[in-house]
Structures are given as C-alpha cells and as structure tokens.
Amino acid sequence: MSGSNTQLGFTVSPNLGWLSGDGSINDGTRAGVSYGLLADLALSPNYYFSSGFTVTSINGRSMVESASTNYKIKYIEVPLTLKLKSQPTSIGRYYGQFGLGTGYKIGAKADISNGVGSTKSEDVDISSDINFFRISMIAGAGVEWKVNESLNVMTGITYNNGFTSMNDEGTKIKNSYLALTLGVFF
C-alpha cells in the first residue's frame, strides 16, 4: 500500500472444482490448487488492471448412467481483470475483482469407472479429448492486509465460471471452481 503503481506477488489458492453440461450429471466437487505469480498495475489510486501467470488444477467428477469419470485437468491461467480497491487504512484495504480468465491446457488425466463391480482405470491420459483453450468469467472479493510498507498479504474468495466446453466430442462439459485466494504482494 505504498505509493507504487505496481504490485507483484505470489499466490497459492486451494479450490473446489465441479462440472456442468448437457447430459452429464455433476457428481460433486473435487479439490484442486492454483499457484503462481500475480501483478496489479495501477490505473488510478483505487483501480487496477490485475493479471498473473498461474498453474491451476481444476478437478471434477461426472456421472453418466452407471459410468463415472473423475477429471484432473491442469491449465496455465492468465487472468485479465479489473480490481477495485478501497482507500487504504492502517490494517489494509478491501478489493473486488471482475474480468476474463484465459486458460491453456498443459495436462489432462481421468480416473474412469465403468459401473458397479466393473473395471476402473486411473490416470488415463485424456489430453487429446480436452480442448487446449479455456475461457472463463472471474469474480472475487477479499482483503489485502498491510504487514509493512512493502508487504501485503491477500485473502479472498474467487469464483471462476467456465464459459467454454472442455471437449468437442460427445457431451459438452464445462469446468468451474471456487477458490480461497491466498497471496503475498511485495
């Protein structure tokens, strides 16, 4: 919360991911994680362009008839958001964030079960079945806690809603997640 126009930092954010789509039945949430670099570039004292470079695991499980699939997909995510920050106080400042998420697939595996009492395959490479590019809407809010003049700790909640389908063939499935956003800005 110094007079700097740019804040750079790191993030590690656990998330709960789920799937939605035509004909598939969401079978609950699955834990994932996001970690990487963050950047807030000041447009004015309270408005920032916020971006970053993170490795994000979005996991989810679907059920179609008696077969279930646990998806484990990794992306390089580059968020493009507008972050609105309150006036700084002695303990920190609040923020709200909204924008576009872009994701580039770097890995895709699945655990597949073909029904009760039948075969189960784990860590099957499904990269060829999953689209390379993912677009999402990002909305979040939280607090940047002031530790000293050059160090802030960020805590918040972020909702990342997938707009594009994970796959081209068969049932269209979108993945989304809710993250506990944790970070440090220098």
DRENVEX-771584 format. One record per atom (N, C-alpha, C, CB): residue in three letters; x, y, z. Coordinates in steps of 0.2 Angstrom, whole numbers, padded with zeros to 4 digits, always signed. Atoms other than C-alpha are relative to their C-alpha. Glycine has a CB too. Layout:
<recs>
ALAXYZ
...
</recs>
This chain:
<recs>
MET+0004-0006+0000
MET+0000+0000+0000
MET+0004+0006+0000
MET-0005+0000+0006
SER-0005-0006+0001
SER+0015+0011-0004
SER-0003+0004-0006
SER+0007-0002+0000
GLY+0002-0004+0005
GLY+0014+0024-0017
GLY+0002-0003-0007
GLY+0003+0007+0000
SER-0002+0004+0006
SER+0020+0011-0030
SER-0006-0001-0005
SER+0003-0006+0001
ASN+0005+0002+0005
ASN+0010+0009-0046
ASN-0001-0007-0002
ASN+0001+0004-0006
THR+0000+0007+0001
THR+0014-0009-0047
THR+0001-0004+0006
THR+0005-0002-0006
GLN-0001+0005-0005
GLN+0012-0024-0035
GLN+0001-0006-0003
GLN-0006+0000+0005
LEU-0001+0006+0003
LEU+0020-0040-0039
LEU+0000-0005+0006
LEU+0007-0001-0004
GLY+0001+0005-0005
GLY+0017-0056-0029
GLY-0001-0007-0002
GLY-0005+0002+0005
PHE+0001+0008+0001
PHE+0014-0075-0027
PHE-0007-0002+0003
PHE+0006-0004+0003
THR+0007+0003-0003
THR-0002-0085-0024
THR+0001-0007+0000
THR-0005+0002-0005
VAL+0001+0007-0001
VAL-0006-0102-0018
VAL-0008+0000+0002
VAL+0005-0004+0005
SER+0007+0000-0001
SER-0025-0105-0019
SER-0003-0006+0000
SER-0003+0006-0004
PRO+0003+0007+0001
PRO-0034-0121-0015
PRO-0007+0002-0003
PRO-0001-0003+0007
ASN+0006-0001+0003
ASN-0050-0123-0025
ASN-0005-0006+0001
ASN+0000+0002-0007
LEU+0005+0006+0001
LEU-0066-0134-0026
LEU-0003+0001-0007
LEU-0005+0000+0005
GLY+0002+0000+0007
GLY-0070-0138-0044
GLY-0006-0005-0001
GLY+0006-0002-0005
TRP+0006+0004+0002
TRP-0086-0145-0052
TRP-0001+0000-0008
TRP-0006+0002+0004
LEU+0002+0000+0007
LEU-0093-0149-0069
LEU-0007+0001-0001
LEU+0002-0007-0003
SER+0007-0001+0002
SER-0108-0144-0078
SER-0001-0001-0008
SER-0003+0007+0002
GLY+0000+0001+0007
GLY-0115-0148-0095
GLY-0006-0004-0002
GLY+0006-0004-0003
ASP+0006+0003+0003
ASP-0128-0156-0107
ASP+0001-0008+0001
ASP-0001+0001-0007
GLY+0000+0007-0001
GLY-0132-0174-0102
GLY+0004-0003+0005
GLY+0001-0003-0006
SER-0004+0003-0006
SER-0119-0176-0088
SER-0003+0002+0006
SER+0007+0002-0001
ILE+0002-0001-0007
ILE-0123-0177-0070
ILE+0006+0002+0004
ILE-0004-0006+0003
ASN-0006-0002-0004
ASN-0111-0167-0059
ASN-0001-0005+0006
ASN-0001+0007+0002
ASP+0000+0004-0005
ASP-0106-0179-0046
ASP+0004+0002+0006
ASP+0003-0007-0002
GLY-0004-0003-0005
GLY-0099-0167-0033
GLY+0006+0004-0002
GLY+0002-0005+0005
THR-0006-0004+0001
THR-0084-0156-0031
THR+0006-0004+0002
THR+0000+0006+0005
ARG-0006+0003-0001
ARG-0066-0161-0031
ARG+0005+0006+0002
ARG+0002-0004-0006
ALA-0005-0005-0002
ALA-0051-0152-0023
ALA+0005+0001-0005
ALA+0003-0002+0007
GLY-0005-0002+0005
GLY-0038-0143-0034
GLY+0004+0006+0003
GLY-0003+0002-0007
VAL-0004-0006-0002
VAL-0025-0129-0032
VAL+0003+0004-0006
VAL+0006-0003+0004
SER-0003-0005+0005
SER-0018-0114-0041
SER+0006+0003+0003
SER-0006+0005-0002
TYR-0006-0003-0002
TYR-0001-0107-0039
TYR+0004+0004-0005
TYR+0005-0005+0004
GLY-0004-0004+0005
GLY+0010-0094-0047
GLY+0001+0007+0002
GLY-0004+0000-0007
LEU-0001-0007-0001
LEU+0013-0075-0050
LEU-0006+0004-0001
LEU+0006+0001-0005
LEU+0005-0005+0001
LEU+0002-0060-0048
LEU+0003+0007-0002
LEU-0004+0000+0006
ALA-0002-0007+0001
ALA+0003-0042-0054
ALA-0006+0004+0000
ALA+0004+0000-0007
ASP+0005-0005+0000
ASP-0008-0027-0050
ASP+0003+0006-0003
ASP-0003+0001+0007
LEU-0002-0006+0004
LEU-0005-0012-0062
LEU-0005+0005+0001
LEU+0002-0001-0007
ALA+0005-0005-0001
ALA-0012+0004-0056
ALA-0002+0004-0006
ALA+0003+0005+0005
LEU+0003-0004+0005
LEU-0024+0013-0067
LEU-0001+0007+0003
LEU-0006-0003-0004
SER+0001-0006-0004
SER-0028+0026-0054
SER+0001-0003+0008
SER-0007+0003-0001
PRO-0001+0003-0007
PRO-0026+0025-0034
PRO-0004-0005+0002
PRO-0001+0006+0004
ASN+0005+0005-0003
ASN-0041+0014-0032
ASN-0002-0005-0006
ASN-0006+0003+0002
TYR+0002+0004+0005
TYR-0042+0005-0049
TYR+0006-0003-0003
TYR-0004+0004-0006
TYR-0006+0003+0002
TYR-0030-0008-0055
TYR-0002-0005-0006
TYR+0003-0004+0006
PHE+0001+0006+0005
PHE-0028-0020-0070
PHE+0004-0005+0003
PHE+0003+0002-0007
SER-0003+0006-0004
SER-0024-0037-0062
SER+0001-0006-0005
SER-0004-0001+0006
SER-0001+0005+0004
SER-0016-0051-0071
SER+0005-0005+0004
SER+0003+0002-0006
GLY-0005+0005-0003
GLY-0004-0066-0067
GLY+0001-0005-0005
GLY-0003-0003+0006
PHE-0002+0006+0004
PHE+0003-0082-0073
PHE+0000-0006+0005
PHE+0007+0001-0003
THR+0000+0005-0005
THR-0003-0097-0063
THR-0001-0007-0003
THR-0006+0001+0005
VAL+0002+0007+0001
VAL-0004-0116-0064
VAL-0006-0002+0004
VAL+0007-0005+0001
THR+0006+0002-0003
THR-0021-0122-0060
THR-0003-0007-0002
THR-0006+0006-0002
SER+0003+0007+0001
SER-0028-0139-0057
SER-0008+0001+0001
SER+0003-0005+0005
ILE+0007+0000-0001
ILE-0047-0140-0060
ILE-0003-0007+0000
ILE-0004+0005-0005
ASN+0002+0007+0000
ASN-0054-0156-0055
ASN-0008-0001+0001
ASN+0003-0004+0006
GLY+0007+0001+0000
GLY-0072-0163-0056
GLY-0002-0007-0002
GLY-0004+0006-0004
ARG+0002+0007+0001
ARG-0082-0178-0057
ARG-0007+0000-0003
ARG-0001-0004+0007
SER+0006+0001+0003
SER-0096-0183-0069
SER-0003-0007+0000
SER+0000+0003-0007
MET+0004+0006+0000
MET-0109-0197-0069
MET-0004+0000-0006
MET-0003-0002+0007
VAL+0004+0001+0006
VAL-0117-0203-0085
VAL-0002-0008+0000
VAL+0003+0001-0007
GLU+0002+0006-0002
GLU-0128-0218-0082
GLU+0003-0004+0005
GLU+0000-0005-0007
SER-0003+0003-0006
SER-0118-0230-0072
SER+0008+0001+0000
SER-0001-0008+0000
ALA-0007-0001+0001
ALA-0101-0224-0078
ALA+0002+0007+0003
ALA+0003+0000-0007
SER-0002-0006-0003
SER-0091-0211-0068
SER+0007+0002-0002
SER-0001+0000+0008
THR-0007-0003+0002
THR-0076-0200-0073
THR+0002+0005+0005
THR+0000+0002-0007
ASN-0003-0005-0005
ASN-0065-0190-0061
ASN+0005+0003-0005
ASN+0003-0003+0006
TYR-0004-0003+0004
TYR-0057-0177-0072
TYR+0005+0004+0004
TYR-0004+0005-0004
LYS-0005-0004-0003
LYS-0040-0169-0067
LYS+0004+0004-0006
LYS+0005-0005+0004
ILE-0002-0004+0006
ILE-0036-0155-0079
ILE+0005+0006+0003
ILE-0005+0003-0004
LYS-0004-0005-0002
LYS-0021-0143-0077
LYS+0000+0005-0006
LYS+0007-0003+0001
TYR-0001-0005+0005
TYR-0020-0126-0086
TYR+0005+0005+0003
TYR-0007+0004+0000
ILE-0004-0006-0001
ILE-0008-0111-0087
ILE-0006+0005-0001
ILE+0006+0001-0005
GLU+0006-0005+0000
GLU-0021-0097-0082
GLU+0004+0007+0000
GLU-0004-0001+0005
VAL-0002-0007+0000
VAL-0018-0079-0087
VAL-0007+0004+0001
VAL+0003+0002-0007
PRO+0006-0004-0001
PRO-0032-0069-0079
PRO+0001+0008-0002
PRO-0002+0001+0008
LEU+0000-0007+0002
LEU-0037-0052-0086
LEU-0005+0004+0003
LEU+0000+0001-0008
THR+0006-0003-0004
THR-0047-0042-0073
THR+0001+0007+0002
THR+0000-0005+0006
LEU+0000-0007-0003
LEU-0051-0025-0066
LEU-0001-0001+0007
LEU-0006+0004-0003
LYS+0001+0000-0008
LYS-0048-0024-0047
LYS-0001+0007+0003
LYS+0007-0003+0003
LEU+0001-0006-0004
LEU-0056-0011-0037
LEU+0002+0000+0007
LEU-0008+0002-0001
LYS-0003+0001-0006
LYS-0048-0007-0021
LYS-0003+0006+0004
LYS+0008+0000+0001
SER+0003-0006-0004
SER-0055+0004-0006
SER+0006+0004+0002
SER-0003-0003+0006
GLN-0005-0004-0003
GLN-0045+0018+0002
GLN+0004-0004+0005
GLN-0003+0006+0003
PRO-0004+0003-0005
PRO-0030+0011+0012
PRO-0001+0002+0007
PRO+0007+0000-0002
THR+0001-0001-0007
THR-0032+0010+0031
THR+0007-0002+0003
THR-0006-0003+0003
SER-0006+0002-0003
SER-0019+0006+0044
SER+0001-0008+0000
SER+0000+0002+0007
ILE-0001+0008+0000
ILE-0023-0013+0043
ILE-0001-0002-0007
ILE-0006-0003+0004
GLY+0000+0002+0007
GLY-0026-0014+0024
GLY-0005+0003-0004
GLY-0001-0008+0000
ARG+0005-0002+0005
ARG-0039-0012+0010
ARG-0004-0006-0003
ARG+0003+0004-0005
TYR+0005+0005+0003
TYR-0054-0021+0003
TYR+0001+0000-0008
TYR-0007+0001+0002
TYR+0000+0000+0007
TYR-0055-0026-0015
TYR-0005-0004-0003
TYR+0007-0003-0003
GLY+0005+0004+0004
GLY-0067-0033-0028
GLY+0003+0000-0007
GLY-0007+0004+0000
GLN-0003+0001+0006
GLN-0062-0040-0044
GLN-0005-0004-0005
GLN+0006-0005+0001
PHE+0004+0003+0005
PHE-0070-0045-0061
PHE+0003+0000-0006
PHE-0007+0004+0000
GLY-0004+0000+0007
GLY-0064-0050-0078
GLY-0001-0007-0003
GLY+0006+0002+0001
LEU+0000+0005+0004
LEU-0060-0063-0090
LEU+0006-0005+0002
LEU+0001+0002-0008
GLY-0005+0005-0001
GLY-0050-0079-0087
GLY+0002-0004-0007
GLY-0002-0005+0005
THR-0002+0004+0006
THR-0039-0087-0101
THR+0004-0006+0003
THR+0004+0004-0005
GLY-0003+0006-0003
GLY-0033-0105-0098
GLY+0003-0004-0006
GLY-0004-0004+0004
TYR-0003+0004+0005
TYR-0021-0115-0109
TYR+0002-0007+0003
TYR+0007+0003-0003
LYS-0001+0007-0002
LYS-0021-0134-0106
LYS+0007-0002+0000
LYS-0005-0005-0003
ILE-0006+0003+0000
ILE-0005-0142-0100
ILE+0000-0007+0002
ILE+0005+0004+0005
GLY+0000+0007-0002
GLY-0011-0159-0094
GLY-0008-0002+0001
GLY+0004-0001+0006
ALA+0007+0002-0002
ALA-0027-0169-0093
ALA+0000-0008+0001
ALA-0005+0002-0006
LYS+0001+0007-0002
LYS-0030-0186-0084
LYS-0007-0001+0002
LYS+0006-0002+0005
ALA+0006+0002-0003
ALA-0045-0195-0078
ALA+0000-0007+0003
ALA-0005+0000-0006
ASP+0001+0006-0003
ASP-0050-0209-0067
ASP-0007-0002-0002
ASP+0001+0000+0008
ILE+0007+0002+0003
ILE-0064-0219-0076
ILE-0002-0007+0003
ILE+0001-0001-0008
SER+0003+0006-0003
SER-0075-0232-0068
SER-0007-0001-0005
SER-0002+0001+0007
ASN+0005+0002+0005
ASN-0087-0241-0080
ASN-0006-0004+0004
ASN+0002-0005-0005
GLY+0006+0003-0003
GLY-0101-0246-0067
GLY+0002-0004+0006
GLY-0003-0004-0005
VAL-0001+0004-0007
VAL-0103-0256-0051
VAL+0003-0007-0002
VAL-0007-0001+0003
GLY-0004+0006+0000
GLY-0091-0270-0049
GLY+0004-0002-0007
GLY-0005-0006+0000
SER-0003+0001+0006
SER-0083-0267-0066
SER+0007+0003+0000
SER-0003+0003-0006
THR-0007-0002+0000
THR-0066-0261-0071
THR+0001+0008+0001
THR+0003-0001-0007
LYS-0001-0006-0002
LYS-0058-0245-0065
LYS+0007+0002-0003
LYS+0000+0002+0007
SER-0006-0002+0003
SER-0044-0236-0075
SER+0002+0007+0004
SER+0000+0001-0008
GLU-0003-0007-0003
GLU-0033-0222-0066
GLU+0005+0003-0004
GLU+0002-0002+0007
ASP-0005-0004+0004
ASP-0023-0208-0073
ASP+0000-0001-0007
ASP+0007-0001+0004
VAL+0001+0001+0008
VAL-0029-0211-0091
VAL+0002+0007-0003
VAL-0007-0003-0002
ASP-0002-0006+0003
ASP-0021-0198-0102
ASP-0006+0002-0005
ASP+0007+0000-0004
ILE+0006-0002+0004
ILE-0036-0189-0110
ILE+0001+0007-0003
ILE-0006+0001+0004
SER-0002-0006+0003
SER-0026-0174-0117
SER-0003+0001-0007
SER+0007+0001+0000
SER+0002-0001+0007
SER-0032-0177-0135
SER-0008+0001+0000
SER+0001-0006-0004
ASP+0007-0001+0000
ASP-0050-0176-0129
ASP-0002+0006+0003
ASP-0004-0006+0004
ILE+0001-0006-0004
ILE-0049-0160-0119
ILE+0003+0006-0005
ILE+0003+0000+0007
ASN-0002-0006+0004
ASN-0049-0143-0128
ASN+0006+0004+0003
ASN-0006+0005-0001
PHE-0006-0003-0003
PHE-0032-0133-0127
PHE-0002+0007+0003
PHE+0004+0001-0006
PHE+0001-0007-0003
PHE-0040-0116-0123
PHE-0007+0000+0004
PHE-0001+0005-0006
ARG+0005+0000-0005
ARG-0052-0112-0109
ARG-0001+0008+0001
ARG+0001-0003+0006
ILE+0002-0007-0001
ILE-0062-0095-0107
ILE-0004+0000+0006
ILE-0003+0004-0006
SER+0004+0000-0006
SER-0070-0091-0090
SER-0001+0008+0002
SER+0003-0004+0006
MET+0002-0007-0004
MET-0078-0076-0080
MET+0003-0001+0007
MET-0007+0001+0000
ILE-0003+0000-0007
ILE-0069-0072-0064
ILE-0003+0006+0004
ILE+0008+0001-0001
ALA+0003-0005-0005
ALA-0077-0063-0049
ALA+0003-0002+0006
ALA-0008+0000-0001
GLY-0003+0001-0007
GLY-0069-0061-0032
GLY+0000+0006+0004
GLY+0007-0003-0001
ALA+0000-0005-0005
ALA-0068-0051-0017
ALA+0005-0002+0006
ALA-0007+0002+0003
GLY-0004+0002-0005
GLY-0056-0050-0002
GLY+0003+0006+0003
GLY+0005-0005-0002
VAL-0003-0005-0004
VAL-0044-0040+0009
VAL+0008-0001-0002
VAL-0001-0001+0007
GLU-0007+0000+0000
GLU-0026-0035+0007
GLU+0002+0003+0006
GLU+0003+0004-0006
TRP-0002-0002-0007
TRP-0019-0035+0024
TRP+0007+0003+0000
TRP+0000-0006+0005
LYS-0007-0004+0000
LYS-0004-0022+0027
LYS+0004-0003+0005
LYS-0001+0007+0001
VAL-0005+0003-0005
VAL+0011-0031+0035
VAL+0005+0006+0002
VAL+0003-0006-0002
ASN-0005-0006-0001
ASN+0023-0016+0032
ASN-0001+0004-0006
ASN+0007-0002+0002
GLU+0001-0004+0006
GLU+0025-0003+0019
GLU+0001-0003-0007
GLU+0005+0006+0000
SER-0001+0003+0006
SER+0031-0015+0006
SER-0002-0007+0000
SER+0008+0000-0002
LEU+0003+0007-0001
LEU+0022-0031+0011
LEU-0007-0001+0001
LEU+0005-0005+0005
ASN+0007+0001-0001
ASN+0004-0036+0009
ASN-0002-0007+0000
ASN-0004+0005-0004
VAL+0003+0007+0001
VAL-0005-0052+0012
VAL-0007+0000-0002
VAL+0001-0004+0007
MET+0006-0001+0003
MET-0020-0055+0002
MET-0004-0007+0002
MET+0000+0000-0008
THR+0005+0005-0001
THR-0035-0066+0007
THR-0007+0001-0004
THR-0001-0002+0008
GLY+0006-0001+0004
GLY-0051-0068-0003
GLY-0003-0006-0002
GLY+0001+0005-0005
ILE+0004+0006+0003
ILE-0064-0079-0012
ILE+0000+0002-0007
ILE-0007-0001+0003
THR+0001-0001+0007
THR-0064-0081-0031
THR-0004-0005-0003
THR+0007+0001-0003
TYR+0004+0004+0004
TYR-0077-0088-0042
TYR+0002+0000-0007
TYR-0008+0001+0000
ASN-0002+0000+0007
ASN-0071-0094-0059
ASN-0005-0005-0004
ASN+0008-0003+0000
ASN+0005+0003+0004
ASN-0085-0099-0071
ASN+0002-0002-0007
ASN-0007+0004+0001
GLY-0002+0002+0006
GLY-0080-0109-0086
GLY-0006+0002-0006
GLY+0001-0007-0001
PHE+0004-0002+0005
PHE-0088-0102-0102
PHE+0000-0005-0006
PHE+0001+0007-0003
THR-0001+0004+0006
THR-0081-0114-0115
THR+0000-0008+0002
THR+0007+0001-0003
SER+0000+0007-0001
SER-0083-0133-0116
SER+0007-0003+0000
SER-0004-0004-0005
MET-0006+0003+0000
MET-0069-0144-0111
MET+0002-0004-0006
MET+0001-0004+0007
ASN-0001+0005+0005
ASN-0072-0156-0125
ASN-0004+0002-0006
ASN-0002-0007+0002
ASP+0004-0002+0006
ASP-0078-0155-0143
ASP-0004-0006-0002
ASP+0005+0000-0006
GLU+0003+0006+0002
GLU-0084-0173-0145
GLU-0005-0002+0006
GLU+0004-0006-0001
GLY+0005+0002-0005
GLY-0100-0180-0136
GLY-0003+0005+0004
GLY+0004-0005+0005
THR+0003-0004-0004
THR-0107-0172-0121
THR+0004+0006+0002
THR-0002-0003+0007
LYS-0004-0006-0001
LYS-0102-0154-0119
LYS+0001+0001+0008
LYS-0003+0007-0003
ILE-0001-0001-0008
ILE-0094-0151-0101
ILE+0004+0006+0001
ILE+0003-0007+0002
LYS-0003-0006-0002
LYS-0089-0135-0093
LYS+0003-0001+0007
LYS-0004+0006-0001
ASN-0003+0000-0007
ASN-0077-0134-0078
ASN+0000+0007+0003
ASN+0007-0004+0000
SER-0001-0006-0004
SER-0078-0121-0064
SER+0002-0001+0006
SER-0008+0003+0000
TYR-0003+0001-0007
TYR-0071-0118-0047
TYR-0001+0006+0004
TYR+0007-0002+0000
LEU+0000-0005-0005
LEU-0072-0108-0031
LEU+0006-0001+0004
LEU-0007-0001+0005
ALA-0007+0001-0004
ALA-0055-0104-0023
ALA+0000+0005+0006
ALA+0005+0002-0005
LEU-0002-0005-0005
LEU-0049-0097-0007
LEU+0007+0003-0002
LEU+0001-0005+0007
THR-0006-0004+0003
THR-0037-0084-0014
THR+0005+0002+0006
THR-0002+0006-0004
LEU-0005-0001-0004
LEU-0021-0083-0004
LEU+0006+0003-0004
LEU+0002-0006+0005
GLY-0006-0003+0004
GLY-0006-0072-0009
GLY+0004+0005+0004
GLY-0003+0004-0006
VAL-0004-0004-0004
VAL+0008-0061-0004
VAL+0002+0005-0006
VAL+0006-0003+0003
PHE-0003-0005+0004
PHE+0012-0044-0013
PHE+0006+0004+0003
PHE-0006+0005-0002
PHE-0006-0004-0002
PHE+0029-0035-0012
PHE+0000+0007-0003
PHE+0006-0004-0002
</recs>
